Amino acid sequence: MSARAKRRNPVIVAMLVMVLCALWAQPVPAAEAAKLSTKVQLFYYPWYGNPEIGGEWRHWQQGGHTPPADVGADLYPKLGAYDSGDVSGAVAQHMKWIQRSGAGVIVYSWWGRGSYEDRMAEGVLDAAAKRGVKVAWHIEPYEGRTAESVVADIAYLNETYGSHPAYFRAPDQGRRPVFYIFWSLQIADWTALDQVNRDNVILAQTTDTSKIAHFSGMYTYDGIAGATAPGWKEAGAYAKEHGLIWAPSVAPGYVDDRAVPGNTTPTLGRDGGATYDKEWSNALDPVIGGDPTWVSVTSFNEWHEGSSIEPASSKPPAGFGYQTFAGAYGKQGKAAETAYLDRTKYWVKAFEKRR
């Protein structure tokens, strides 16, 4: 058989394809994973759905919109109106982009046991593991949430997903799992957390140090506040004095006009990337940001609030008034789509250098 014929042998071709697919499915090498910073953590939303993958639209229709071209966001995703259950497609691409950003942890928006987001968790964990990304948890204010239910949630998450290789255990905090509690001030008494606080890192969303008696530290989430950093220096100083974690949140901007028509929340323009740089600068300046333990980023993909660093399409569907990332750090067109991923990596390196 000639060499040309051998190269065309369908059996050989099929075997090569199988080998390549197997190599692609392997987890990222340890050396590559080690380059990602576990001190920079991106808020991640797994609540999207479309009929093609999950059987129905989820979230993209927020604000009375009709996807796929018309979605409840002022920016349009490069991936279109994707589904959070598309593990080998959209979610795999997310993890590739997150790896590019240099951030090593996503903070997964979780809405209770049995919720849609709970059902999406294993797929996201699987995709994260292949890129060396770790997964922490953002326990949201689901209906009926109490301090006691959060204690049970932490036990559930640890038991259900704790053995997964992507499950985040903070290396600088005794390898304890990490839980952010959104709207923690909604609940006055968090004494129940004393049952689990020793073995887990649990962060309150506040800079009010009188409200964190049963927590491991604080974060802010609010992307608008990051532009002025109110109370950050004091919160950071308190955390350092008491051996707690301070994880202020930075954002590239904020706009929710299409997702929440009539909302009076102020808009924070991206200003070509200057807003993101300002918030990162605030966080890393000890005189302003309080010398953070970690930096949390609002967000990877909260499209409703226009705070995403996930690539936005440079050519969104016409006629809906979408914004783009054009002009970000002097970039235009396709080059601008990934501008915030690359700028995140810049700041990740700056943060790691000063730690």
C-alpha positions as CSV (number, residue, x, y, z in Angstrom):
1,M,0.0,0.0,0.0
2,S,1.4,3.4,-1.0
3,A,2.1,6.1,1.6
4,R,-0.6,8.3,0.1
5,A,-3.1,5.4,0.4
6,K,-2.1,4.9,4.1
7,R,-2.7,8.6,4.8
8,R,-6.2,8.2,3.4
9,N,-7.0,5.0,5.2
10,P,-10.3,5.8,7.0
11,V,-9.5,3.6,10.0
12,I,-6.2,5.4,10.6
13,V,-8.0,8.8,10.2
14,A,-10.6,7.7,12.7
15,M,-8.0,6.6,15.2
16,L,-6.2,9.9,14.9
17,V,-9.4,11.8,15.5
18,M,-10.1,9.7,18.6
19,V,-6.6,10.4,20.0
20,L,-6.9,14.1,19.4
21,C,-10.3,14.2,21.1
22,A,-8.9,12.3,24.1
23,L,-6.0,14.8,24.4
24,W,-8.5,17.7,24.2
25,A,-10.6,16.2,27.0
26,Q,-7.6,15.9,29.4
27,P,-7.4,18.3,32.3
28,V,-5.1,21.3,31.8
29,P,-1.5,20.4,32.9
30,A,-0.7,21.4,36.5
31,A,1.9,23.9,35.4
32,E,-0.7,25.7,33.3
33,A,-3.3,25.7,36.2
34,A,-0.6,27.0,38.5
35,K,-0.4,30.2,36.4
36,L,-4.0,31.1,37.3
37,S,-4.5,33.2,40.4
38,T,-6.8,31.9,43.1
39,K,-6.7,35.4,44.6
40,V,-8.8,36.8,41.7
41,Q,-12.3,35.4,41.6
42,L,-15.0,36.1,39.0
43,F,-18.7,36.1,39.7
44,Y,-20.2,33.6,37.3
45,Y,-23.9,33.1,36.2
46,P,-25.2,29.7,35.1
47,W,-28.8,30.7,34.7
48,Y,-29.1,31.1,30.9
49,G,-31.1,28.8,28.7
50,N,-32.4,28.4,25.2
51,P,-34.9,26.1,23.5
52,E,-32.3,24.3,21.4
53,I,-30.3,23.0,24.4
54,G,-32.5,23.3,27.5
55,G,-36.0,23.4,26.0
56,E,-36.9,26.9,26.9
57,W,-35.6,30.5,27.1
58,R,-34.1,31.4,30.5
59,H,-33.0,35.0,31.5
60,W,-32.4,36.2,27.9
61,Q,-36.1,37.3,27.7
62,Q,-35.8,39.4,30.9
63,G,-37.3,42.9,30.6
64,G,-39.9,41.7,28.0
65,H,-37.5,40.8,25.2
66,T,-37.8,38.2,22.5
67,P,-34.5,36.3,22.0
68,P,-32.3,35.2,20.3
69,A,-31.7,38.6,18.6
70,D,-33.5,40.7,21.2
71,V,-32.1,39.9,24.7
72,G,-32.4,41.6,28.1
73,A,-28.9,43.2,28.0
74,D,-27.3,46.3,26.7
75,L,-24.4,44.3,25.3
76,Y,-24.8,41.2,23.1
77,P,-22.7,38.1,23.9
78,K,-20.2,37.0,21.3
79,L,-21.7,33.5,21.8
80,G,-25.2,34.7,21.2
81,A,-28.1,33.7,23.5
82,Y,-26.3,30.6,24.8
83,D,-27.5,27.9,27.2
84,S,-25.7,27.3,30.5
85,G,-26.2,23.6,30.0
86,D,-24.2,23.6,26.8
87,V,-21.1,22.2,28.6
88,S,-19.1,21.2,25.5
89,G,-19.9,24.4,23.7
90,A,-20.6,27.7,25.6
91,V,-19.4,26.6,29.0
92,A,-16.2,25.1,27.6
93,Q,-15.5,28.4,25.8
94,H,-16.2,30.3,29.0
95,M,-13.5,28.3,30.8
96,K,-11.1,28.9,28.0
97,W,-11.7,32.6,28.2
98,I,-11.4,32.6,32.0
99,Q,-8.1,30.8,31.7
100,R,-7.0,33.6,29.3
101,S,-8.0,36.2,32.0
102,G,-5.5,34.7,34.5
103,A,-8.2,34.4,37.2
104,G,-8.3,31.0,38.8
105,V,-11.7,30.9,40.5
106,I,-15.3,31.5,39.5
107,V,-17.9,32.3,42.1
108,Y,-20.9,30.3,41.0
109,S,-24.4,31.9,41.4
110,W,-26.4,29.3,43.3
111,W,-30.1,29.5,44.1
112,G,-30.8,26.6,46.3
113,R,-31.0,22.8,46.3
114,G,-32.7,21.5,43.2
115,S,-32.7,24.9,41.4
116,Y,-31.8,25.3,37.8
117,E,-28.4,26.6,38.8
118,D,-27.9,23.6,41.1
119,R,-28.6,21.3,38.2
120,M,-26.1,23.1,36.0
121,A,-23.3,22.9,38.6
122,E,-21.8,19.5,37.7
123,G,-21.4,20.4,34.0
124,V,-19.7,23.7,34.9
125,L,-17.4,22.0,37.4
126,D,-16.5,19.5,34.7
127,A,-15.7,22.2,32.2
128,A,-13.8,24.2,34.8
129,A,-11.6,21.2,35.7
130,K,-10.4,20.9,32.1
131,R,-9.0,24.4,32.2
132,G,-7.6,24.4,35.7
133,V,-10.3,26.7,37.0
134,K,-11.8,26.3,40.5
135,V,-15.4,26.9,41.6
136,A,-16.5,28.8,44.8
137,W,-20.1,29.5,45.6
138,H,-22.3,32.6,45.7
139,I,-25.3,31.7,47.8
140,E,-28.1,33.9,46.5
141,P,-31.2,35.1,48.3
142,Y,-33.5,32.3,47.2
143,E,-37.1,32.2,48.6
144,G,-37.1,31.1,52.2
145,R,-33.4,31.5,52.8
146,T,-32.4,31.7,56.5
147,A,-29.2,31.4,58.4
148,E,-30.1,27.9,59.3
149,S,-30.8,27.0,55.7
150,V,-27.5,28.4,54.6
151,V,-25.7,26.2,57.1
152,A,-27.5,23.2,55.5
153,D,-26.7,24.6,52.0
154,I,-23.0,24.6,52.8
155,A,-23.1,21.0,54.1
156,Y,-25.0,20.0,50.9
157,L,-22.6,21.7,48.5
158,N,-19.6,20.2,50.3
159,E,-21.2,16.7,50.3
160,T,-22.5,16.9,46.7
161,Y,-19.6,18.5,44.9
162,G,-16.8,18.6,47.4
163,S,-14.9,15.7,45.9
164,H,-14.8,17.3,42.4
165,P,-11.3,18.3,41.3
166,A,-12.6,21.8,40.4
167,Y,-14.1,22.4,43.9
168,F,-12.3,25.4,45.3
169,R,-10.4,25.0,48.6
170,A,-8.5,28.2,49.3
171,P,-4.8,27.4,49.5
172,D,-4.1,30.5,51.6
173,Q,-7.0,29.7,54.0
174,G,-6.2,26.1,55.2
175,R,-7.8,24.7,52.0
176,R,-11.2,25.5,53.2
177,P,-14.2,25.8,50.7
178,V,-15.4,29.3,50.0
179,F,-18.9,30.7,50.1
180,Y,-20.0,34.3,49.3
181,I,-23.4,35.2,50.8
182,F,-25.2,37.8,48.6
183,W,-27.5,40.3,50.4
184,S,-26.2,39.0,53.8
185,L,-27.7,42.0,55.5
186,Q,-31.2,40.7,54.8
187,I,-30.7,38.4,57.7
188,A,-30.1,40.0,61.1
189,D,-28.8,37.0,63.1
190,W,-26.2,34.8,61.5
191,T,-25.2,32.9,64.7
192,A,-26.0,29.6,63.1
193,L,-22.9,30.0,60.9
194,D,-20.8,29.3,64.0
195,Q,-21.5,25.6,63.2
196,V,-19.7,25.7,59.9
197,N,-17.4,28.8,60.0
198,R,-14.3,27.0,61.3
199,D,-14.2,24.6,58.4
200,N,-15.4,26.9,55.6
201,V,-14.7,30.5,54.4
202,I,-17.9,32.4,54.5
203,L,-18.0,36.1,53.3
204,A,-20.6,38.7,54.0
205,Q,-21.6,41.3,51.4
206,T,-20.9,44.5,53.3
207,T,-18.2,46.9,54.5
208,D,-20.1,47.3,57.8
209,T,-17.8,45.6,60.3
210,S,-20.5,45.4,62.9
211,K,-22.4,43.0,60.7
212,I,-19.7,40.2,60.3
213,A,-19.4,38.7,63.7
214,H,-20.1,35.1,62.4
215,F,-18.3,35.5,59.0
216,S,-14.8,34.9,57.8
217,G,-14.6,38.3,56.0
218,M,-16.3,40.7,53.6
219,Y,-16.8,41.4,49.9
220,T,-18.8,44.2,48.2
221,Y,-20.1,42.9,44.8
222,D,-21.5,46.4,43.9
223,G,-19.7,47.4,40.7
224,I,-20.8,51.0,40.9
225,A,-19.4,51.5,44.4
226,G,-15.9,50.3,43.2
227,A,-15.5,53.6,41.4
228,T,-15.3,55.5,44.7
229,A,-14.5,52.7,47.1
230,P,-16.6,53.9,50.1
231,G,-15.4,52.3,53.3
232,W,-12.9,50.0,51.6
233,K,-9.9,51.3,53.5
234,E,-11.6,50.8,56.9
235,A,-13.0,47.4,56.0
236,G,-9.5,46.2,54.8
237,A,-7.9,47.5,58.0
238,Y,-10.4,45.8,60.2
239,A,-10.0,42.5,58.3
240,K,-6.2,42.6,58.6
241,E,-6.4,43.4,62.3
242,H,-8.8,40.5,63.0
243,G,-7.4,37.9,60.7
244,L,-10.3,38.1,58.3
245,I,-10.6,38.1,54.5
246,W,-11.2,41.3,52.5
247,A,-12.3,40.7,48.9
248,P,-13.5,44.0,47.4
249,S,-15.3,43.8,44.1
250,V,-14.3,45.6,40.9
251,A,-16.3,46.0,37.7
252,P,-15.8,47.3,34.1
253,G,-19.1,49.2,34.2
254,Y,-22.8,49.0,34.8
255,V,-25.9,49.4,32.6
256,D,-29.2,47.6,33.0
257,D,-31.6,49.7,30.9
258,R,-32.8,46.9,28.6
259,A,-33.0,44.3,31.3
260,V,-34.9,46.4,33.8
261,P,-36.9,49.1,31.9
262,G,-37.5,52.2,34.0
263,N,-34.9,51.2,36.6
264,T,-33.4,54.3,38.3
265,T,-30.1,52.6,39.1
266,P,-27.3,54.9,37.9
267,T,-25.3,53.8,34.8
268,L,-21.5,53.5,35.1
269,G,-19.9,53.9,31.7
270,R,-16.9,51.8,30.7
271,D,-15.1,54.8,29.4
272,G,-12.9,52.8,27.1
273,G,-11.6,50.7,30.0
274,A,-10.8,53.6,32.3
275,T,-13.6,52.6,34.7
276,Y,-12.2,49.1,35.1
277,D,-8.7,50.4,35.6
278,K,-9.9,52.9,38.2
279,E,-11.7,50.2,40.2
280,W,-8.7,47.9,40.1
281,S,-6.4,50.8,41.1
282,N,-8.7,51.6,44.0
283,A,-8.6,48.1,45.2
284,L,-4.8,47.7,45.0
285,D,-4.0,51.1,46.6
286,P,-3.7,50.4,50.3
287,V,-4.7,54.0,51.1
288,I,-8.0,53.5,49.2
289,G,-8.7,49.8,48.9
290,G,-7.5,48.5,52.3
291,D,-4.9,46.0,51.0
292,P,-7.2,43.1,49.9
293,T,-6.7,39.5,50.5
294,W,-8.5,38.6,47.3
295,V,-10.1,40.7,44.6
296,S,-13.6,39.7,43.3
297,V,-14.7,40.7,39.8
298,T,-18.3,41.7,39.1
299,S,-18.6,40.0,36.7
300,F,-17.7,37.4,34.1
301,N,-21.2,37.2,32.6
302,E,-23.9,39.1,34.4
303,W,-25.3,40.4,31.1
304,H,-28.4,42.0,32.5
305,E,-26.3,44.5,34.4
306,G,-23.8,45.2,31.7
307,S,-20.9,44.3,34.0
308,S,-19.5,41.3,32.0
309,I,-15.9,40.8,30.9
310,E,-17.1,37.9,28.8
311,P,-16.6,38.9,25.2
312,A,-19.4,40.9,23.7
313,S,-20.1,40.8,20.0
314,S,-18.5,43.6,17.9
315,K,-21.4,43.1,15.4
316,P,-24.6,42.6,17.5
317,P,-28.0,42.3,15.8
318,A,-29.0,45.6,14.4
319,G,-31.9,47.7,15.5
320,F,-31.8,47.0,19.3
321,G,-29.4,49.7,20.4
322,Y,-26.7,47.4,21.7
323,Q,-23.4,48.7,22.9
324,T,-20.1,47.1,22.1
325,F,-16.6,47.0,23.6
326,A,-15.3,49.3,20.8
327,G,-12.6,51.6,22.0
328,A,-11.7,49.5,25.0
329,Y,-7.9,50.0,25.6
330,G,-7.7,51.4,22.1
331,K,-9.0,48.3,20.4
332,Q,-11.7,48.1,17.7
333,G,-13.8,45.3,16.1
334,K,-12.9,41.7,17.0
335,A,-9.8,42.8,18.9
336,A,-12.0,44.7,21.3
337,E,-14.2,41.7,22.1
338,T,-11.6,40.1,24.3
339,A,-10.1,43.4,25.6
340,Y,-11.5,43.0,29.2
341,L,-10.2,39.4,29.5
342,D,-6.7,40.6,28.6
343,R,-6.9,43.6,30.9
344,T,-8.0,41.4,33.7
345,K,-4.8,39.4,33.2
346,Y,-2.8,42.6,33.4
347,W,-4.3,43.4,36.8
348,V,-4.1,39.8,38.0
349,K,-0.3,40.0,37.4
350,A,-0.1,43.3,39.1
351,F,-2.0,42.0,42.2
352,E,0.1,38.8,42.4
353,K,3.3,40.8,42.1
354,R,2.5,42.9,45.2
355,R,1.2,40.1,47.4
